[in-house]
Amino acid sequence: MLSGIGPKKHLQDLNIEMIADLPVGDNLHDHPRVYGVHFLTNATFDKKNPDLESLSEYFVKGTGPLTRSEYSTTLFQSSFVNQTDWPDIQMGFMQSSPAANRGSGKATGIRDDIWDQFYKPYTNRSQFSVSVILLRPKSRGTLRL
């Protein structure tokens, strides 16, 4: 909005020159995700850490294994019997968990002391996780300067 693109009245109230009157910051909503269902398995997953070739392919060409979703399988489901054509829940299955490495734990916001106590003992083991995502939250918000 500092650029001058946003709701006209809000920009005028802040003495910002308007370039375009658009609803910037309106209808703000998130898709909250819950982690926490993690499994260890004796199966071996064919999952390698990114190598230089994969990194190069991604940054130079925008292709390769690093362009895929973190989920190996995804399920879209409606929690309402009468709205089966409009899912509101997504479940994602990943061949990893916060225990995979410290970076995974940091990315999901797990504190160091919690990660060390609960996840560190399971590093370097085959594992998978399930996360649940709310696709259509009822809450909406507005962001203003």
Backbone torsions as a table, in degrees:
resi	resn	phi	psi	omega
1	MET	NA	-26.6	176.0
2	LEU	-61.8	-20.6	179.0
3	SER	-75.1	-11.9	-176.7
4	GLY	97.0	5.0	177.7
5	ILE	-106.0	116.2	-178.0
6	GLY	167.0	-170.4	179.4
7	PRO	-65.4	127.7	-174.1
8	LYS	-52.0	-51.3	-176.5
9	LYS	-62.5	-41.7	-179.5
10	HIS	-63.7	-42.4	178.8
11	LEU	-65.3	-41.5	178.2
12	GLN	-62.5	-42.5	179.8
13	ASP	-59.8	-27.8	-178.8
14	LEU	-101.8	9.2	-179.0
15	ASN	55.3	41.1	175.9
16	ILE	-103.4	128.0	179.9
17	GLU	-63.8	126.5	-176.6
18	MET	-82.9	130.3	173.6
19	ILE	-101.1	-41.4	179.3
20	ALA	-148.4	132.7	177.8
21	ASP	-88.1	94.3	-178.0
22	LEU	-130.4	153.6	-176.3
23	PRO	-78.8	49.2	179.3
24	VAL	-64.0	131.4	178.8
25	GLY	89.0	-1.2	178.4
26	ASP	-93.0	159.8	176.5
27	ASN	56.0	39.1	-180.0
28	LEU	-76.2	126.2	175.0
29	HIS	-149.8	157.2	-175.9
30	ASP	-118.1	167.8	174.9
31	HIS	-116.9	84.7	-176.6
32	PRO	-61.1	140.1	-178.1
33	ARG	-123.4	138.7	177.9
34	VAL	-111.5	120.5	171.5
35	TYR	-96.0	170.9	172.1
36	GLY	137.8	-13.0	177.7
37	VAL	-102.7	101.5	-175.9
38	HIS	-121.5	142.4	-178.0
39	PHE	-129.1	139.3	168.8
40	LEU	-95.9	147.8	-179.0
41	THR	-141.7	154.7	175.0
42	ASN	-85.0	-10.2	177.7
43	ALA	-68.5	154.4	177.3
44	THR	-107.7	122.6	178.2
45	PHE	-90.2	142.0	176.5
46	ASP	-85.0	76.2	-178.4
47	LYS	-132.7	118.2	179.5
48	LYS	-105.9	154.1	170.8
49	ASN	-68.6	151.9	180.0
50	PRO	-58.4	132.0	176.3
51	ASP	-101.5	175.6	-178.0
52	LEU	-60.6	-36.5	179.4
53	GLU	-63.5	-43.7	178.8
54	SER	-65.3	-43.1	179.1
55	LEU	-62.4	-44.7	179.7
56	SER	-62.3	-45.4	179.9
57	GLU	-60.3	-40.2	-179.4
58	TYR	-67.3	-49.4	-175.0
59	PHE	-74.8	-31.2	-178.2
60	VAL	-86.7	-46.2	-174.0
61	LYS	-106.6	-17.5	-175.5
62	GLY	71.9	26.1	-179.5
63	THR	-129.3	178.8	174.6
64	GLY	103.5	-174.6	-173.9
65	PRO	-64.9	-21.8	-179.5
66	LEU	-80.3	-1.6	178.2
67	THR	-92.5	-3.6	-177.6
68	ARG	-83.4	164.1	176.3
69	SER	-68.0	155.6	175.6
70	GLU	-68.0	-18.3	-177.7
71	TYR	-91.2	133.0	174.2
72	SER	-84.6	-25.4	177.6
73	THR	-144.9	141.7	179.3
74	THR	-132.4	139.1	177.2
75	LEU	-120.7	129.1	172.9
76	PHE	-108.6	128.7	-173.6
77	GLN	-140.1	144.2	172.7
78	SER	-95.0	133.9	177.3
79	SER	-86.2	-3.9	179.7
80	PHE	-110.7	128.7	-177.7
81	VAL	-61.1	-36.3	-175.2
82	ASN	-88.9	5.0	179.6
83	GLN	-129.0	48.9	-175.4
84	THR	-69.2	-16.8	-179.8
85	ASP	-89.7	1.7	-178.4
86	TRP	-136.7	83.3	-175.9
87	PRO	-61.3	144.6	176.0
88	ASP	-120.8	-0.7	179.8
89	ILE	-130.4	136.9	173.4
90	GLN	-121.9	134.1	173.3
91	MET	-115.7	129.1	179.9
92	GLY	-115.4	135.1	179.9
93	PHE	-111.5	121.8	-176.6
94	MET	-117.5	144.5	175.8
95	GLN	-87.3	54.1	-178.7
96	SER	-168.0	179.4	172.7
97	SER	-161.7	173.3	176.5
98	PRO	-59.1	-18.1	179.0
99	ALA	-78.6	-10.4	-176.7
100	ALA	-57.8	-43.9	176.3
101	ASN	-166.3	167.0	-176.0
102	ARG	-63.0	-32.3	178.9
103	GLY	-62.0	-37.7	177.7
104	SER	-63.4	-40.9	178.3
105	GLY	-65.9	-41.7	178.9
106	LYS	-64.1	-39.5	-179.1
107	ALA	-63.2	-27.7	179.9
108	THR	-99.0	7.6	173.6
109	GLY	80.8	21.2	-179.8
110	ILE	-83.1	127.5	179.5
111	ARG	-63.0	152.1	-178.9
112	ASP	-56.7	-45.2	-176.8
113	ASP	-65.8	-36.9	177.7
114	ILE	-68.6	-44.9	-179.8
115	TRP	-61.0	-45.6	-179.1
116	ASP	-59.8	-39.8	-176.3
117	GLN	-76.7	-44.3	-170.4
118	PHE	-102.0	-28.2	-173.3
119	TYR	-108.8	-36.5	-175.5
120	LYS	-52.4	-39.4	180.0
121	PRO	-61.2	-15.3	-175.0
122	TYR	-108.8	11.3	177.6
123	THR	-64.8	155.6	179.5
124	ASN	62.7	25.5	174.8
125	ARG	-117.6	149.4	176.2
126	SER	-68.3	132.1	-174.9
127	GLN	-154.6	161.2	172.2
128	PHE	-145.7	160.7	-176.2
129	SER	-132.8	157.1	173.6
130	VAL	-123.4	131.2	173.6
131	SER	-122.3	150.4	-179.0
132	VAL	-117.9	131.1	-175.8
133	ILE	-123.2	132.4	175.4
134	LEU	-86.6	115.7	-174.7
135	LEU	-85.1	-30.0	-176.2
136	ARG	-127.2	69.0	179.4
137	PRO	-65.0	147.6	-179.7
138	LYS	-76.5	-31.9	-176.4
139	SER	-70.7	138.6	174.8
140	ARG	-132.3	153.0	-178.9
141	GLY	-138.7	178.2	178.5
142	THR	-133.4	138.9	178.5
143	LEU	-115.2	127.8	179.2
144	ARG	-133.1	159.6	177.3
145	LEU	-74.9	NA	NA
